[in-house]
Amino acid sequence: MFNFFNNLKSTVSKTAQALVGNIVNNVSEEEEFSEFVLEDMEDMLISADLGVDFASELVDKLRNQNKIKPSQVKDFLKNEFINILNTTGNSKLNYKENELNIYFITGVNGAGKTTLIGKLAYKFKQEGKKVLVAAGDTFRAAAEEQADIWSKRSGADIVRRDKADPASVVYEAIQKGRNEQYDVILVDTAGRLQNKFNLMEELTKIKTVIDKNAPDALRESILVLDANTGQNGLQQAKVFKECVNLTSVALTKLDGSAKGAIVLAVAKEFGLPVKLVGVGEKMEDLKDFDSVEFINALFD
């Protein structure tokens, strides 16, 4: 656990500097929260990808009080961030033993969906689970190839039908999952945001297939966000929330990103918990998200 915390601290170091270090260094020496100091702090919070609304709300809390001094800004931010993450509920991935568990993975192309599916498959396989991948991004040959490669690397099985209707691939995976007693089905999906109507139609169709054929098996609808996208992540969350009933977020490519505050912005805006976080390139570098560990790594 100590090594993991050290790794996490290193992983979020750029985010910590942007979100905490710069503000504490600029504000904590001041005697009072003058309007100039508050405006400067708000600009830095927005620049750190916390989101305009959340940044404004935090600064307004400081503006309308006289108990908290600039020297206490670090503790103030830490408490506010913990409170926001706590409002989203349990950050543990939903799973039921001795049942079929389906995970509906969404996100824009390039966010790291297929890689995350491979790592999640590996994680479940390491726990002794029987895992099946449904290659539902059927119109991009590269996506299916990638899904195939990651499935083999993780030891999972795959249902793949090039150029087929994605919903039919998911249907086939559900039948196979039920007939052959799989524990987990991971559903890969397309993420072509440039044609929102087609994307929504396709994802809704897949969701309908799951709801009709395995309504009790759907454990999570997970939005995969690239930590480097920053505020674009909010728009992505909005679009996919309209398409499907999102339950959680997986944050990829957190290592080396200064924009990890998107975790807090999404929690604030949509009430979605982060449940998985990618902290490196290796197969085992997909971790369960722990809000307390994440906040401690940002602030310690």
N, C-alpha and C positions, 0 to 999 in steps of 0.2 A: 504494500500500500504506500509506503514511504517513497519507493522508487517511482510508483505511478504518479504520486503527487508532484515529485520533482520534475517528471516528464511533462505533466500537465502545465506546471508553472512555466517551463521552458516553452511549451507549445503556445501559451497565451501571452507570452511576454510582450509582443508587439501591441496586442489589444490592450493589455494592462497599461502600457506606457501611454497609448492614445487616450484611453478612457479614464484612467486614474492618475498616472504619474504626472502628465502635463498639467492637469487641473490642480492637483495638490501643490505642485511646485509653483504654480502661478497665483494661487489663491491663499494658501495657508498662512503666509506671512502678513497678510493684510489685517488691519485691526477691526474693520467692519465690512459688511457686504454693501458697498456703495453700488449705485446703479451701473457704473463703469465696470466694476468687478463682476457683477452679475451678468451683464451682457457679454463680457469676455468669456465667462464660464459657459454660458448658453451656446456660444459659437463653437467652443471646444467640444462640448457634448454632441452637438449636431455633426461636427467634423469627424467625430469618432463613431458615427453611424448609429447613434442611439435613437435617432428619429426626432423630428421637429416637435411633435406633440409631447413626447415624453420629456425631452430636454426642457421645453417651456414649462411643463408641469413641475419638474424638479426645482427649477430656478424660481418659479412663483412661490413655492413652499418656503424658500429661503427669504424671498422678498417680503413676505407677509408675516414674519416672526422676528423676535429679537433674542431668543434663547441660544440658538446655535451660532457660534462664532466661526470665522474662516478657518481657524486652527483646527476645528472639528469637522471640516468638510469631508475628510476621508471616511470617518465613521458614519456620517450622514449618508453618503453615497452607498456605502456597503449595506447599511440597513435597508435603504430604499430598493436596492437591486435584489437583495434576498427576499424582500416582501413581494416584489413583482414575480419572481420565479416561483415562490410558494403559492401564489394565487392560481397557478395553472394546474395544480394537482400533482398526482403521482408521476414521477419521471421514470418509473420502471416499465419496461415493455410488457404489454399484456400477453399472457400465455396460459393455456390450460393443458394440464397433463392428460394423456390418454384420449386426446381429441385432435381433430384436424384444426390447425391454426393457419389462417391466411393473412398475409401482409401485403397490402396494396401500396406499391411504391410509386410515387409521382414526383415530378420535378422537370425543369427545363433541360433540354439537351445540353450536355456539357457540365451539368452540376455534379456528376459523379454517381448517378443512380445505379448503373450496372456494376460499377466497382463496389459500391456499398452493398448491393445484393450479394456479390461474391463473398465479401467479407462477413456479411450477416449469415450467409449459408455456412461458411467455415465456422463461425461462432456457434451456430446450432449443432453442426456436426461434431464439434469438440465436446458438446454436452450430450452426445450420444443420440441425437435426433435424426430421423429419416427425413431428408429435405428434397423438395422438388422445386425447380425454377420454371415459371411460365414466361417464355420469351415473348412478351406482348408488344414489343416495339418492332412490328413485323415489316415496316416499310423502309427501314434503314438496315441494309445488309450488314453494315459495320456493327450495329447494335446487337444483332443476333449472333454474329461471330464473337463479339466481346462477351455476351452472355454465355455462350458455349464454352469459351476459354475459362471464364471465371468459375463456371459450374464444375468443369473438370478439375481445376486447381483446388476447389473447396471440397470435392468429393460428393457433390450433390448431383441429382439427376435433372434432366431438362426436357420440357416439351417445347419443340421448336418447329414451326411451319412457315418457311419463308414466303412472304407476300400474302399470307392468309389473313383473314379477318381476325384482328387481335382478340375479339370477344370469343371467337371459336377456339382459339388457342387456350384461353383461360378456362373455357368450358371443358375442353379435353383434359386439362391439368386437374380440374376439380374431380372429374370422373376417375382419373388415374389415382389421385390422392385418396379418394374414398375406397376404391376397390383394392388398393395395395397398401392400405394402412400407413400412409405418410403422416408424419407429425406436423410438417410445415410446408406450406406453399408460398413462395415469394414471387409476386407478380410484377414483372418489369413492364413499363408503359412508355409511350411516346411523350415528348415534351416540346412540341412545335408551337411555341407561343405566337409565332408570326401569323398563324391562322387559328385564332382563338375558337372560332365556331366549330371547326373540324375537331380540334383537340377536345373541347367540351363534349361534343357528340360522342367521340370515341371513348372517352373515360366514363361517361355516363352509361354507355352501352356495356362496358366491362363491369361496372359496378352493378348494373341490373342483372347480369349473368350470375355474379356472386350472390346477390340478394335472393335470386330465384333458386339457385342450386345448392347454396351452402350459407344461408343467412346467419346461422349461429357460429360459423367458423371464422368470420371476419374479425380479426383481433385489432388491427390498426390500419388506418389510411395515413401513410407517412409521407410528408413532403421533404424531399432532399434539397437542402440549400447549400450552395457553395459559400463558405465564409467570406470569400473575397468579393462577393457581389454587393455587400453592404446594403444600402437602402433599396436597391433593386429587389432585394429579397422580400420586402414588404409588398411590392406589386405582384411578385410571383405568388406569394401566399394568398393574396386577394383573389387572383385568377383561379388557382387550384381549389381554394375553399368554395368558390362558386361551382366548380366542376364536381367535386366530391366532398363528402363530409370528412374533412381532415381531422385526425385525432392527435397527431404529434409531428414533430420535426426531427430530422437527422441532419446534423451539421457536418459537412465534409470540408476537407482542406483547411482545417483550423490552424494547422502548423504553418507558421510563417505569415499568417494574416493579421493585419491590424484592425480588421473589421468584425471581430467576433462579437461586438456589442449588438449585432443583429439578433442574437439570441434573446436579448432583453427587449428589443423593439418588437419582435414578433410576439413575445409573451404578453407585452403590454397591449398591442394592437388587436390581437386575435385570441388571446388566452390559450395559446397552444404550447404544451410542454415540449422541451427538447428531451428526447429519450436516447439518442445515439450521437456519438461525436467521433469523427475521424481525426486521428492525431498523428498520422504518418502513412507511409507507403506499404508497410508490411501487412500480411494477411491478418495478423492479430491486432493491428492498430485501429480497430473499431471498438470503442469502449461504451459502456453504459454511462449515460450522463448523470452526474451528481451535482445538484445545484450548489450545495454547500462547498464541495471541493472546488467547483468552478469559481465561485466568488472568492474563496480563500486564496486560490491561485492568482486571481486578479489583484488582490489587495495585499498579500503578504510578501 
